[in-house]
Amino acid sequence: MIDWGWLAGHLDAIAYRTAQHVYLAALGVAIGFAISFVLALVAARHRALYPPISALAGILYTIPSLALFAALISITGFSVVTAEVPLVLYTLVILVRNIVAGLDGVPAEVLEAADGMGHTRRQRLWRVELPLAVPLIVAGLRLATVSTIGLVTITGTISDAFGGLGYFILDGYNRGNFLTEMYAGAFPSILLALGADLLFVRAQRRVTPWANARTVEATS
Amino acid sequence: MPQQMPEQAARRAAIVQYEHVSKSYATAKLRRGAPGAVNDLSLTVPAGKICVLVGPSGCGKTTSLKMVNRLIEPTSGRILIDGADVADRDATELRREIGYVIQQVGLFPHQTIGANVAVVPRLLGWPAARQRARAEELLSLVGLDPALYRDRYPAQLSGGERQRVGVARALAADPPLMLMDEPFGAVDPIVRERLQNEFLRLQAELAKTILFVTHDIDEAIKLGDLVAVMQVGGHLEQFAPPAEILAAPASEFVADFVGADRGLKRLSLTRVGEVALQPVVTARVGDPAGEARARTFEDPFPYLLLLDPSDRPIGWVNQRHIPGTGTLAASLATPMSPLLDRRTTLKDALSMMLDADVQTGIVVDRAGRLRGVLTVEAIAAALRPSADPDGIAAGASGAGA
């Protein structure tokens, strides 16, 4: 069923494509997060802008990825930009909404206390609001990362130069459903998604020890 | 930054003056839970006193409070702290010099208790070691062991403990003025009572100027050196010491607000030492019985109070049970009235007397020696509506001898 000989002969290629997969996904999420962060801060400060920003991000999300690749090739050619633009755009809807929800979730009395003790707006944002938004921001990053890792496989349709592990899936398909090669693309991709998710969970536990603090029923 | 400290320590308590302060809101913005308007509020809070703003919801008490640290800006009028208009100050700098405590506390959930207490020192740029030391000092002050609490998170504390941390946090930079907005409103009555008592003990030590908002008239009377009763629409109805508010309400509204039981409330404000005590027929153990018996028949009260050789009361002896000859023995005395001291409130005194099913309480000094007897009639006399606070005070000096 599985051609072990083929696998043994392609370990280098699998390693290379895995690294490429991680690179393409990480770049997409990183750029997407940077853009989302700025958009969310703007939306949080100017509430009127939130509905249009959120709606635009939602519309972008509905564009089929293959159509977007085809359209972009005519503008940016067979470059990494063509691969990254859709990956970035698809993260926006998840990340913007989660960051805004995280900022919105900060209790009103915490904000009042922060103001009453003399925080400037900037101090309040960086010392109080963003730290408290971290759990929801990380939840957004987990979703965005898992979906981006899945999407990277499709970037292989632009060119053999991209696709990460998706290259093996497409190539195996083109060889008449060569399952061994298709598995060599699919399984590591799934493992990457699971691994990234686990990494975020671990990282969040570390940076938000307060969120795991057990509520104790103490008498005063 | 640390150079500011001696200056702050020098003025431990501030004077707060409201000068014709009004705040109006556009009618369109009015909704339930919206801040209440304030109408031409003028009052002065002396340094080191607790001033309680009390009134029904919508009376503008919280609005009045928040205009001091400029969380709300007045429509007209001025608020002065030590003579300086708060409007001339940078709002964030001003707020760092004013302690602020709110009902829901608003501790930062992502910071440890130690870090929460040190929030303002951190904003002021104190060195880390000094922030830590100050946080520990304040946790001890509010009765929380720093070693146990410093590294916990707010979610791990009870409501009462969180409220204490809130008070510690507000005191961190040793502010000359504290604003407290229903600080004990969210905890259960037993914890509230304990927190109120601790608060009074703390204030006796710190002597800050405190503006305190509550809707609870009992809390206002218990905690306030001065009470400002406010009416819906932001009118100040009366500004006076609590005893005066109870004895002489300035308006129908104040009388209604303090309640039909305001006479009873005065019981908790008046202490035994302020009421005229009655003399009573006494004798010491070992005194001649016949002579003592004769004296009880000269007095309308048919009992003798038997004392030990140091004048400490042992108990009552009915005149008919006193033998005509021999000496008085301690065994003659029957279960006695509750022992009160001059600092017992009339409320507690009356309660103890009702519990013991007697009409009289025995008042003793610190050494346990007899000072006199408190009767139900004397309590009633002290509370007579015509008795103004000055009258009660005069009674106190009379009974002191």
Interface residues (C-beta under 8 A of the other chain):
Chain A: P107 E109 V110 L111 E112 A113 A114 D115 G116 M117 G118 H119 T120 Q123 V128 P131 L132 V134 T208 P209 W210 A211 A213 R214 T215 V216 E217 A218 T219 S220
Chain B: N69 L71 A91 T92 E93 L94 R95 R96 Y100 I102 Q103 Q104 V105 G106 L107 F108 P109 H110 Q111 V119 V120 L123 R152 Y153 A155 Q156 L157 S158 G159 G160 E161 Q163 R164 R169 L179 V187 V191 R194
